[in-house]
């Protein structure tokens, strides 16, 4: 799993590929496994605190009435074990008094050096809940820890000395759980194309977009193809939080395509889920 200069097992390189000053899409370039970007943060969410260097493989989980659980990975880049625990940072008012709305397992975990373990997150909705999207913020907290007596312990006694000392700084990695209760996934509509768009990087143009439900998040997939060459210039995840309008989807200039310009033909395909399944729900060519 790699994010820009960060590397861990089975994740691809990623970067921002569509964003303007106030509204933006966030994308990830796909590889052997799927991870994502979140607003103003790179993923995997990585924190370093003295001897602790940890990450989570994803910071967005989408659950619904049919699929009530998801998995992310706890990643330890350090040469010493790290202890993880998860806590709820915020809950919707509708479920605050309803018991444990979101659960996860394991409750606490020690991840050996340079390894990952899965963390399963599940929603337990009440029968009286109204249809809608419920947003839960969770925090994954990590600290240095002594490795318990497992197959990984004792492999090198010289390297494991002193592992019982915890570092004083405990980084917290935020993640968002969207639970869609008895509603359909929202869609982003493509409403046009323009070459007159400013962005934080060199772009040849961009697709103009709109979201059909402002009160819901959009977490989907997008593929943009440069039709003259047949090259895929974007392939990744789209995340638009609830309450936000999607901005233009920018097409970055590519050194691999000679004389690439905004006047060329580009085709955008969108899926309402990530990873994408089946055919895209919409396609637009400029």
Buried (B, 14 or more C-beta within 10 A) or exposed (E): BBBEEBEBBBBBBBBBBBBBEEBBBBBBBBBEBBBBBBEEBBBBBBBEBEBBBBBBBBBBBBBBBEEEBBEBBBBBBBEBBBBBBBEBEEBBEBBEEBEEBBBBEBEEBBBBBBBBBEBEBBBBBEEEBEEBBBBBEBBBBBBBBBBEEEEBBEEEEEEBEEBEEBBEEBBBBBBBBBBBBEBEBBBBBBEEBEEEBEBEEEBBBBBBBEBEBEEBBBBBBBBBBBEEBEEEBBBBBBBBBBEBEBBBBBBBBBEEBEEBEBEBEBBBBBBBBBEBEEEBBBEBEB
